[in-house]
Amino acid sequence: STKYAHKEITREEVKKRLITLYSNLSFPDCTIYCESDQKLSNLIEVLADIFPKSKFIWINRNANDFVNSAYSRGWFDDSEFGYSRRSDISVTSLYSSKIYSDNRINGYKCGQFDEETWKNMTPFQRNCWYWQYWNETIENQLLNLDQSRVLKTKIEKINANEIFDFLKISTLESIIKTEN
């Protein structure tokens, strides 16, 4: 997802990798497979192509709540990009593992900003951009799909019955299995 956003791999390469990934999953008694992962958000059109009967549920989170959460966790700290840390505007990262920062998209590498502008943005500004980027990306991709495949809701208003109706299943039919 990140490599695709950074234009390091093509749509066809993403499609090939996703087909390989999903071909290796096995749920023999599964009639509906659901996945929740914000990192797949820029792959909606590819997933819709691979899975022509798929449906997409967009559970949107309020921007203020998201930015408050992400910023307070230290997302987009200058150190994630190898920049000198500005202690006056940074928050110590709760998720300092390199895997998180390596796979968090970069506005410069996405072509949204020139390198100097991205570098000079504060971590707070980068978190605001991140929310806006993902939500615009999701909205634009969902607009290109048949709307019968799309359900949009807000996290504060999520309704299980609405989701079950959209998926055309009853609550009695649903047995949720998780795999680690």
SEMAR-646433 format. One line per field, with one value per atom (N, C-alpha, C): x, y, z; residue number from 0; atom name; residue in three letters. Coordinates in Angstrom, 3 decimals. Example, Ala and Ser with C-alpha at 12.3 -4.5 7.8 and 13.67 -1.06 7.14 Angstrom:
BEGIN
px	[13.190|12.300|13.200|12.850|13.670|12.900]
py	[-5.690|-4.500|-3.300|-2.250|-1.060|0.030]
pz	[7.800|7.800|7.800|7.080|7.140|7.870]
pos	[0|0|0|1|1|1]
site	[N|CA|C|N|CA|C]
code	[ala|ala|ala|ser|ser|ser]
END
This chain:
BEGIN
px	[0.821|0.000|0.870|1.850|2.718|3.566|4.113|4.923|4.084|2.838|1.939|1.651|1.386|1.144|2.378|3.551|4.798|5.233|4.402|4.661|5.936|6.244|7.399|7.028|5.740|5.255|3.999|3.737|2.604|1.321|0.224|-1.080|-1.065|-0.451|-0.390|0.412|1.494|2.282|1.465|0.737|-0.136|-1.168|-1.780|-2.805|-2.218|-1.055|-0.392|-0.098|0.402|0.720|-0.542|-1.612|-2.868|-3.468|-3.414|-3.935|-3.149|-1.831|-1.004|-1.369|-1.492|-1.819|-3.167|-4.202|-5.537|-5.714|-4.938|-5.007|-4.468|-3.634|-3.046|-3.873|-4.982|-5.877|-6.826|-7.160|-8.085|-9.123|-10.365|-11.494|-12.565|-12.431|-13.307|-14.799|-15.169|-16.591|-17.061|-16.293|-16.586|-17.380|-18.507|-19.282|-19.084|-18.687|-18.396|-17.076|-16.173|-14.888|-14.843|-14.544|-14.451|-13.054|-12.600|-11.299|-11.389|-10.772|-10.752|-9.305|-8.876|-7.494|-7.388|-7.160|-7.042|-5.957|-4.952|-3.850|-4.267|-5.436|-5.923|-6.700|-6.846|-7.716|-7.336|-6.074|-5.683|-5.705|-6.194|-6.248|-7.680|-8.639|-10.051|-10.340|-9.899|-10.197|-9.555|-8.366|-7.688|-8.457|-8.825|-9.585|-10.943|-11.582|-12.878|-12.733|-11.616|-11.338|-11.084|-10.297|-9.977|-11.213|-12.011|-13.206|-14.449|-14.976|-16.085|-17.384|-17.526|-18.724|-18.486|-17.319|-16.973|-17.800|-17.909|-18.575|-17.607|-17.824|-16.913|-17.701|-17.263|-17.883|-16.864|-17.219|-16.337|-16.835|-16.077|-16.397|-15.471|-16.011|-15.233|-15.108|-13.923|-13.665|-13.533|-14.098|-14.014|-12.554|-12.266|-10.892|-10.263|-10.990|-10.422|-10.045|-10.910|-10.625|-9.412|-9.352|-8.213|-6.907|-6.875|-5.631|-5.200|-6.144|-5.806|-5.149|-5.697|-5.163|-3.794|-3.686|-2.442|-1.307|-1.612|-0.579|-0.078|-1.001|-0.591|0.244|0.177|0.999|2.352|2.554|3.829|3.951|2.810|2.873|3.452|4.231|4.825|5.827|6.400|7.482|8.617|9.365|10.471|11.433|11.644|12.602|12.170|10.859|10.405|11.029|11.406|11.918|13.407|14.039|15.469|15.780|14.772|14.983|15.411|16.073|16.426|15.132|15.075|13.862|13.727|12.544|12.252|11.465|12.137|11.506|10.380|10.381|9.337|7.995|7.981|6.721|6.458|7.271|7.129|6.611|5.989|5.498|6.250|6.689|7.396|6.490|7.004|6.207|5.954|4.701|4.349|4.637|4.673|4.911|6.220|7.302|8.590|9.234|8.595|9.144|9.279|10.381|10.685|9.638|9.027|8.045|6.859|6.476|5.358|5.735|6.867|7.253|7.639|8.238|8.602|7.377|6.267|5.068|3.984|4.304|3.387|3.694|2.670|2.929|3.553|4.268|5.035|4.475|4.034|3.423|4.342|5.628|6.591|6.686|6.812|6.937|5.643|4.518|3.224|3.040|3.938|3.828|2.884|2.513|1.611|2.345|3.616|4.412|5.816|6.512|7.930|8.637|9.850|10.553|10.733|11.061|11.301|10.019|8.902|7.626|7.267|7.402|7.107|8.007|9.271|10.220|9.869|9.409|9.111|7.746|6.901|5.604|5.820|4.953|5.030|4.387|4.712|4.032|2.507|2.025|0.582|0.034|0.708|0.265|0.288|1.307|1.385|0.231|-0.129|-1.268|-2.569|-2.742|-3.932|-3.961|-2.809|-2.733|-3.081|-2.555|-2.777|-4.268|-5.012|-6.461|-7.120|-6.768|-7.361|-6.995|-5.745|-5.279|-6.061|-6.133|-6.815|-8.300|-8.924|-10.358|-10.688|-9.884|-10.086|-9.836|-8.805|-8.475|-9.627|-10.145|-11.264|-12.482|-12.830|-14.020|-13.926|-12.785|-12.616|-12.718|-12.151|-12.218|-13.634|-14.310|-15.667|-16.639|-16.399|-17.266|-17.232|-16.131|-15.976|-16.627|-17.144|-17.781|-19.292|-19.930|-21.383|-21.760|-22.620|-22.922|-23.657|-24.164|-24.763|-23.689|-22.421|-21.296|-20.711|-21.302|-20.695|-21.662|-21.147|-21.870|-20.942|-21.466|-20.695|-21.374|-20.571|-21.099|-20.006|-20.386|-19.432|-19.229|-18.036|-17.729|-18.661|-19.066|-19.945|-21.366|-21.705|-23.074|-23.135|-22.061|-22.014|-23.190|-23.792|-24.982|-24.844|-24.761|-24.562|-25.676|-26.911|-28.029|-27.909|-27.452|-27.245|-26.190|-25.152|-24.089|-24.610|-25.326|-25.886|-26.864|-27.686|-28.611|-27.846|-26.813|-25.997|-25.363|-24.897|-24.261|-25.274|-26.542|-27.640|-27.468|-27.123|-27.046|-27.807|-28.272|-28.939|-27.924|-28.241|-27.322|-27.169|-28.194|-28.111|-27.157|-27.022|-26.137|-24.669|-24.417|-23.033|-22.304|-21.248|-20.317|-18.977|-18.494|-17.270|-16.072|-15.151|-13.903|-12.769|-11.809|-10.645|-9.425|-8.483|-7.245|-6.097|-5.170|-4.020|-2.895]
py	[-1.188|0.000|1.259|1.279|2.456|2.592|1.482|1.544|2.003|1.611|2.044|3.545|4.005|5.436|6.262|5.700|6.403|6.220|5.536|5.309|4.497|3.605|2.720|1.432|1.092|-0.075|0.327|-0.398|-0.085|-0.742|-0.304|-0.893|-2.390|-2.757|-4.168|-4.992|-4.419|-5.124|-5.294|-4.257|-4.355|-5.454|-5.458|-6.456|-7.862|-8.043|-9.348|-9.794|-8.875|-9.204|-9.531|-8.776|-9.033|-10.376|-10.684|-11.973|-13.107|-12.981|-13.987|-14.094|-12.958|-12.947|-13.612|-13.178|-13.704|-15.135|-15.537|-16.918|-17.898|-17.406|-18.264|-18.345|-17.616|-17.699|-18.866|-19.506|-20.629|-20.541|-20.343|-20.344|-21.220|-22.536|-23.443|-23.292|-22.957|-22.843|-21.391|-20.508|-19.076|-18.643|-17.998|-17.471|-15.971|-15.312|-13.880|-13.649|-12.962|-12.625|-11.111|-10.653|-9.219|-8.889|-7.726|-7.280|-5.797|-5.410|-4.010|-3.584|-2.710|-2.249|-0.937|0.121|1.449|1.486|0.650|0.668|0.156|-0.462|-0.920|0.174|1.324|2.377|2.875|2.883|3.343|2.210|1.044|-0.108|-0.511|0.328|0.001|-0.391|0.406|0.111|-1.199|-1.487|-2.742|-3.918|-3.786|-4.852|-5.056|-3.976|-4.078|-4.810|-4.630|-5.307|-6.809|-7.124|-8.517|-9.267|-8.583|-9.187|-8.447|-8.814|-8.064|-8.091|-9.011|-9.053|-8.407|-7.825|-7.246|-6.009|-5.735|-4.533|-3.803|-2.514|-1.683|-0.860|-0.928|-0.162|0.867|2.125|3.213|3.728|3.446|3.933|5.123|6.305|7.532|7.983|8.399|8.913|10.424|11.101|12.551|12.996|14.021|14.492|14.920|15.652|16.115|14.944|13.948|12.784|12.021|11.853|11.138|11.883|13.164|13.926|13.973|14.157|14.159|12.839|11.740|10.417|10.191|10.427|10.155|11.079|12.358|13.310|12.999|12.686|12.400|11.122|10.276|9.066|9.312|10.520|10.858|10.499|10.255|9.955|11.153|10.880|11.877|12.780|12.289|13.008|13.166|14.248|14.493|13.316|12.627|11.525|10.374|10.263|9.206|9.346|10.546|10.811|11.124|10.907|11.179|12.656|13.470|14.902|15.149|16.257|16.647|16.878|16.320|16.406|17.814|18.390|19.713|19.490|19.535|19.195|20.150|21.353|22.318|21.980|21.120|20.793|19.299|18.488|17.044|16.408|15.268|14.472|13.145|12.654|11.374|10.291|9.531|8.517|7.314|6.908|5.674|4.473|4.690|3.628|3.915|3.774|4.156|3.061|1.895|0.817|1.274|0.950|1.383|0.903|-0.243|-0.762|0.193|0.891|1.835|3.032|3.627|4.807|4.449|3.282|2.872|2.673|2.308|2.014|3.076|4.194|5.330|6.177|6.536|7.257|8.622|9.086|10.321|11.257|12.437|13.381|13.807|13.843|14.172|13.022|11.789|10.636|10.348|10.793|10.634|11.686|12.661|13.716|14.839|14.891|15.930|17.230|17.120|18.275|18.133|19.256|19.143|18.779|18.293|17.758|18.809|20.009|21.061|21.424|21.495|21.800|20.706|19.436|18.318|18.361|18.627|18.672|19.791|20.913|22.055|21.975|21.060|20.897|20.362|20.744|20.201|18.816|18.004|16.715|16.872|17.907|18.156|18.389|19.202|19.470|18.199|17.378|16.126|15.193|15.141|14.316|14.829|16.133|16.716|16.332|16.433|16.049|14.575|13.735|12.292|11.964|12.545|12.307|12.755|13.923|14.477|13.624|13.210|12.411|11.108|10.351|9.067|9.229|10.210|10.371|10.819|11.678|12.036|10.838|10.077|8.888|7.885|7.633|6.697|7.217|8.470|9.036|8.977|9.361|9.362|7.955|6.976|5.612|5.039|5.317|4.801|5.418|6.657|7.303|6.587|5.899|5.184|3.804|3.374|2.061|2.194|1.106|1.036|1.254|2.218|2.589|1.504|0.473|-0.654|-1.470|-1.215|-1.907|-1.100|0.045|0.974|1.339|1.282|1.785|2.777|3.973|5.001|5.283|5.329|5.653|6.351|6.911|7.554|6.639|6.640|5.732|5.974|7.227|7.544|7.022|6.730|6.308|4.883|4.129|2.775|1.953|1.198|0.441|-0.960|-1.950|-3.327|-3.769|-3.408|-3.819|-3.221|-1.987|-1.353|-2.125|-2.562|-3.323|-4.690|-5.376|-6.678|-6.550|-5.511|-5.276|-5.044|-4.237|-3.947|-5.222|-6.084|-7.338|-8.435|-8.141|-9.084|-10.389|-10.228|-11.368|-11.024|-12.046|-11.808|-11.952|-11.353|-11.438|-12.880|-13.703|-15.102|-15.908|-15.490|-16.192|-15.871|-14.798|-14.338|-14.944|-15.595|-16.101|-15.492|-14.679|-13.943|-14.736|-14.973|-15.651|-14.661|-14.685|-13.844|-14.726|-14.245|-14.987|-14.045|-14.484|-13.645|-13.831]
pz	[0.000|0.000|0.000|0.889|0.968|-0.289|-0.752|-1.977|-3.163|-3.205|-4.276|-4.144|-2.940|-2.713|-3.071|-2.832|-3.130|-4.583|-5.363|-6.785|-7.030|-6.082|-6.214|-6.934|-6.938|-7.677|-8.450|-9.523|-10.390|-9.890|-10.479|-10.170|-10.494|-11.612|-12.000|-11.000|-10.462|-9.450|-8.167|-7.785|-6.607|-6.830|-8.001|-8.307|-8.229|-8.801|-8.782|-7.346|-6.521|-5.129|-4.334|-4.568|-3.855|-4.265|-5.541|-6.010|-5.343|-5.284|-4.622|-3.145|-2.484|-1.057|-0.784|-1.497|-1.239|-1.749|-2.724|-3.203|-2.171|-1.280|-0.256|1.023|1.077|2.229|2.039|3.118|3.029|4.145|3.746|4.663|4.026|4.135|3.384|3.670|4.887|5.196|5.256|4.701|4.753|3.519|3.752|2.628|2.466|3.545|3.485|4.201|3.535|4.114|4.285|5.483|5.765|6.248|5.871|6.322|6.631|7.724|8.124|8.265|7.375|7.427|6.664|7.387|6.777|5.706|5.843|4.875|3.499|3.396|2.094|1.356|1.991|1.463|0.078|-0.247|-1.577|-2.608|-2.187|-3.077|-3.419|-3.077|-3.277|-4.719|-5.671|-7.077|-7.519|-7.021|-7.368|-6.760|-5.498|-4.830|-5.506|-5.905|-6.588|-7.918|-8.573|-9.838|-9.606|-8.589|-8.280|-7.795|-6.982|-6.381|-6.869|-8.029|-8.627|-7.820|-6.883|-6.044|-4.676|-4.492|-3.194|-2.898|-1.608|-1.126|-0.216|-0.092|0.690|1.695|2.931|4.006|4.477|4.306|4.728|6.068|7.095|8.429|8.694|8.506|8.590|10.040|10.399|11.747|11.686|12.648|12.757|12.720|11.935|11.762|13.076|13.894|15.168|16.063|16.136|16.977|16.452|15.123|14.546|14.811|14.471|14.608|16.069|16.977|18.398|18.791|18.331|18.658|18.022|16.728|16.011|16.466|16.602|17.020|18.430|19.326|20.705|20.799|19.780|19.739|19.061|18.577|17.975|16.507|15.839|14.415|13.665|12.653|11.773|12.471|13.552|14.202|13.192|13.312|12.378|12.283|13.396|13.410|12.508|12.207|11.299|9.911|9.554|8.207|8.206|9.360|9.457|9.594|9.919|10.111|11.549|11.770|13.133|13.901|15.082|15.903|16.484|16.308|16.865|18.160|19.272|20.545|20.917|20.371|20.705|20.053|19.034|18.348|18.250|18.866|18.727|20.005|19.843|20.955|20.893|22.023|22.032|21.464|20.539|19.857|20.755|20.815|21.512|20.630|19.333|18.357|17.645|18.364|17.808|16.963|16.900|16.096|14.647|14.052|12.685|11.676|11.922|10.969|10.792|11.866|11.760|10.894|11.181|10.411|8.981|8.773|7.417|6.533|7.138|6.359|6.472|7.078|7.105|5.877|5.137|3.893|4.150|3.172|3.240|2.160|2.558|1.618|0.492|0.756|-0.292|-1.293|-0.786|-1.680|-2.435|-1.898|-2.592|-3.678|-3.725|-4.728|-4.317|-3.048|-2.570|-2.231|-1.882|-1.471|-2.028|-2.172|-2.473|-1.165|-1.276|-0.107|0.996|0.620|1.624|2.368|1.660|2.309|3.306|2.897|3.788|5.024|4.802|5.918|6.897|6.395|7.256|7.932|7.494|8.161|9.565|10.471|11.825|11.836|12.825|12.939|12.992|13.643|13.695|12.289|11.496|10.123|9.284|9.460|8.702|9.070|10.343|10.763|10.174|10.113|9.463|7.991|7.334|5.922|5.747|6.633|6.552|6.573|7.488|7.554|6.246|5.802|4.581|3.365|3.268|2.138|2.038|3.150|3.117|2.817|3.420|3.215|1.793|1.216|-0.198|-1.104|-0.803|-1.592|-1.555|-0.375|-0.226|-0.992|-0.753|-1.391|-2.913|-3.459|-4.913|-5.501|-4.825|-5.332|-5.225|-4.126|-3.948|-4.944|-5.346|-6.330|-7.676|-7.949|-9.222|-9.217|-8.074|-7.975|-8.100|-8.501|-8.446|-6.978|-6.705|-5.323|-4.543|-5.229|-4.506|-3.779|-4.103|-3.467|-2.308|-1.998|-1.055|0.073|1.287|2.456|3.150|3.394|4.095|5.429|6.477|7.800|8.594|9.699|10.602|11.802|12.334|13.440|14.632|14.833|15.950|15.734|14.488|14.160|13.634|13.818|13.271|13.816|12.919|13.269|12.675|13.541|13.080|12.150|12.445|11.588|10.190|10.114|8.810|8.007|8.678|8.015|7.581|8.463|8.102|6.932|6.927|5.811|4.510|4.587|3.415|2.855|3.741|3.322|3.000|3.269|3.021|3.811|5.084|5.991|7.271|7.937|9.210|10.326|11.453|12.585|13.051|12.840|13.242|12.347|11.108|10.180|10.409|11.064|11.148|12.343|12.031|13.038|12.671|13.538|13.233|13.716|12.800|13.124|12.880|13.736|13.533|13.406|12.649|12.471|12.767|13.568|13.911|12.952]
pos	[0|0|0|1|1|1|2|2|2|3|3|3|4|4|4|5|5|5|6|6|6|7|7|7|8|8|8|9|9|9|10|10|10|11|11|11|12|12|12|13|13|13|14|14|14|15|15|15|16|16|16|17|17|17|18|18|18|19|19|19|20|20|20|21|21|21|22|22|22|23|23|23|24|24|24|25|25|25|26|26|26|27|27|27|28|28|28|29|29|29|30|30|30|31|31|31|32|32|32|33|33|33|34|34|34|35|35|35|36|36|36|37|37|37|38|38|38|39|39|39|40|40|40|41|41|41|42|42|42|43|43|43|44|44|44|45|45|45|46|46|46|47|47|47|48|48|48|49|49|49|50|50|50|51|51|51|52|52|52|53|53|53|54|54|54|55|55|55|56|56|56|57|57|57|58|58|58|59|59|59|60|60|60|61|61|61|62|62|62|63|63|63|64|64|64|65|65|65|66|66|66|67|67|67|68|68|68|69|69|69|70|70|70|71|71|71|72|72|72|73|73|73|74|74|74|75|75|75|76|76|76|77|77|77|78|78|78|79|79|79|80|80|80|81|81|81|82|82|82|83|83|83|84|84|84|85|85|85|86|86|86|87|87|87|88|88|88|89|89|89|90|90|90|91|91|91|92|92|92|93|93|93|94|94|94|95|95|95|96|96|96|97|97|97|98|98|98|99|99|99|100|100|100|101|101|101|102|102|102|103|103|103|104|104|104|105|105|105|106|106|106|107|107|107|108|108|108|109|109|109|110|110|110|111|111|111|112|112|112|113|113|113|114|114|114|115|115|115|116|116|116|117|117|117|118|118|118|119|119|119|120|120|120|121|121|121|122|122|122|123|123|123|124|124|124|125|125|125|126|126|126|127|127|127|128|128|128|129|129|129|130|130|130|131|131|131|132|132|132|133|133|133|134|134|134|135|135|135|136|136|136|137|137|137|138|138|138|139|139|139|140|140|140|141|141|141|142|142|142|143|143|143|144|144|144|145|145|145|146|146|146|147|147|147|148|148|148|149|149|149|150|150|150|151|151|151|152|152|152|153|153|153|154|154|154|155|155|155|156|156|156|157|157|157|158|158|158|159|159|159|160|160|160|161|161|161|162|162|162|163|163|163|164|164|164|165|165|165|166|166|166|167|167|167|168|168|168|169|169|169|170|170|170|171|171|171|172|172|172|173|173|173|174|174|174|175|175|175|176|176|176|177|177|177|178|178|178|179|179|179]
site	[N|CA|C|N|CA|C|N|CA|C|N|CA|C|N|CA|C|N|CA|C|N|CA|C|N|CA|C|N|CA|C|N|CA|C|N|CA|C|N|CA|C|N|CA|C|N|CA|C|N|CA|C|N|CA|C|N|CA|C|N|CA|C|N|CA|C|N|CA|C|N|CA|C|N|CA|C|N|CA|C|N|CA|C|N|CA|C|N|CA|C|N|CA|C|N|CA|C|N|CA|C|N|CA|C|N|CA|C|N|CA|C|N|CA|C|N|CA|C|N|CA|C|N|CA|C|N|CA|C|N|CA|C|N|CA|C|N|CA|C|N|CA|C|N|CA|C|N|CA|C|N|CA|C|N|CA|C|N|CA|C|N|CA|C|N|CA|C|N|CA|C|N|CA|C|N|CA|C|N|CA|C|N|CA|C|N|CA|C|N|CA|C|N|CA|C|N|CA|C|N|CA|C|N|CA|C|N|CA|C|N|CA|C|N|CA|C|N|CA|C|N|CA|C|N|CA|C|N|CA|C|N|CA|C|N|CA|C|N|CA|C|N|CA|C|N|CA|C|N|CA|C|N|CA|C|N|CA|C|N|CA|C|N|CA|C|N|CA|C|N|CA|C|N|CA|C|N|CA|C|N|CA|C|N|CA|C|N|CA|C|N|CA|C|N|CA|C|N|CA|C|N|CA|C|N|CA|C|N|CA|C|N|CA|C|N|CA|C|N|CA|C|N|CA|C|N|CA|C|N|CA|C|N|CA|C|N|CA|C|N|CA|C|N|CA|C|N|CA|C|N|CA|C|N|CA|C|N|CA|C|N|CA|C|N|CA|C|N|CA|C|N|CA|C|N|CA|C|N|CA|C|N|CA|C|N|CA|C|N|CA|C|N|CA|C|N|CA|C|N|CA|C|N|CA|C|N|CA|C|N|CA|C|N|CA|C|N|CA|C|N|CA|C|N|CA|C|N|CA|C|N|CA|C|N|CA|C|N|CA|C|N|CA|C|N|CA|C|N|CA|C|N|CA|C|N|CA|C|N|CA|C|N|CA|C|N|CA|C|N|CA|C|N|CA|C|N|CA|C|N|CA|C|N|CA|C|N|CA|C|N|CA|C|N|CA|C|N|CA|C|N|CA|C|N|CA|C|N|CA|C|N|CA|C|N|CA|C|N|CA|C|N|CA|C|N|CA|C|N|CA|C|N|CA|C|N|CA|C|N|CA|C|N|CA|C|N|CA|C|N|CA|C|N|CA|C|N|CA|C|N|CA|C|N|CA|C|N|CA|C|N|CA|C|N|CA|C|N|CA|C|N|CA|C|N|CA|C|N|CA|C|N|CA|C|N|CA|C|N|CA|C|N|CA|C|N|CA|C|N|CA|C|N|CA|C|N|CA|C|N|CA|C|N|CA|C|N|CA|C]
code	[ser|ser|ser|thr|thr|thr|lys|lys|lys|tyr|tyr|tyr|ala|ala|ala|his|his|his|lys|lys|lys|glu|glu|glu|ile|ile|ile|thr|thr|thr|arg|arg|arg|glu|glu|glu|glu|glu|glu|val|val|val|lys|lys|lys|lys|lys|lys|arg|arg|arg|leu|leu|leu|ile|ile|ile|thr|thr|thr|leu|leu|leu|tyr|tyr|tyr|ser|ser|ser|asn|asn|asn|leu|leu|leu|ser|ser|ser|phe|phe|phe|pro|pro|pro|asp|asp|asp|cys|cys|cys|thr|thr|thr|ile|ile|ile|tyr|tyr|tyr|cys|cys|cys|glu|glu|glu|ser|ser|ser|asp|asp|asp|gln|gln|gln|lys|lys|lys|leu|leu|leu|ser|ser|ser|asn|asn|asn|leu|leu|leu|ile|ile|ile|glu|glu|glu|val|val|val|leu|leu|leu|ala|ala|ala|asp|asp|asp|ile|ile|ile|phe|phe|phe|pro|pro|pro|lys|lys|lys|ser|ser|ser|lys|lys|lys|phe|phe|phe|ile|ile|ile|trp|trp|trp|ile|ile|ile|asn|asn|asn|arg|arg|arg|asn|asn|asn|ala|ala|ala|asn|asn|asn|asp|asp|asp|phe|phe|phe|val|val|val|asn|asn|asn|ser|ser|ser|ala|ala|ala|tyr|tyr|tyr|ser|ser|ser|arg|arg|arg|gly|gly|gly|trp|trp|trp|phe|phe|phe|asp|asp|asp|asp|asp|asp|ser|ser|ser|glu|glu|glu|phe|phe|phe|gly|gly|gly|tyr|tyr|tyr|ser|ser|ser|arg|arg|arg|arg|arg|arg|ser|ser|ser|asp|asp|asp|ile|ile|ile|ser|ser|ser|val|val|val|thr|thr|thr|ser|ser|ser|leu|leu|leu|tyr|tyr|tyr|ser|ser|ser|ser|ser|ser|lys|lys|lys|ile|ile|ile|tyr|tyr|tyr|ser|ser|ser|asp|asp|asp|asn|asn|asn|arg|arg|arg|ile|ile|ile|asn|asn|asn|gly|gly|gly|tyr|tyr|tyr|lys|lys|lys|cys|cys|cys|gly|gly|gly|gln|gln|gln|phe|phe|phe|asp|asp|asp|glu|glu|glu|glu|glu|glu|thr|thr|thr|trp|trp|trp|lys|lys|lys|asn|asn|asn|met|met|met|thr|thr|thr|pro|pro|pro|phe|phe|phe|gln|gln|gln|arg|arg|arg|asn|asn|asn|cys|cys|cys|trp|trp|trp|tyr|tyr|tyr|trp|trp|trp|gln|gln|gln|tyr|tyr|tyr|trp|trp|trp|asn|asn|asn|glu|glu|glu|thr|thr|thr|ile|ile|ile|glu|glu|glu|asn|asn|asn|gln|gln|gln|leu|leu|leu|leu|leu|leu|asn|asn|asn|leu|leu|leu|asp|asp|asp|gln|gln|gln|ser|ser|ser|arg|arg|arg|val|val|val|leu|leu|leu|lys|lys|lys|thr|thr|thr|lys|lys|lys|ile|ile|ile|glu|glu|glu|lys|lys|lys|ile|ile|ile|asn|asn|asn|ala|ala|ala|asn|asn|asn|glu|glu|glu|ile|ile|ile|phe|phe|phe|asp|asp|asp|phe|phe|phe|leu|leu|leu|lys|lys|lys|ile|ile|ile|ser|ser|ser|thr|thr|thr|leu|leu|leu|glu|glu|glu|ser|ser|ser|ile|ile|ile|ile|ile|ile|lys|lys|lys|thr|thr|thr|glu|glu|glu|asn|asn|asn]
END
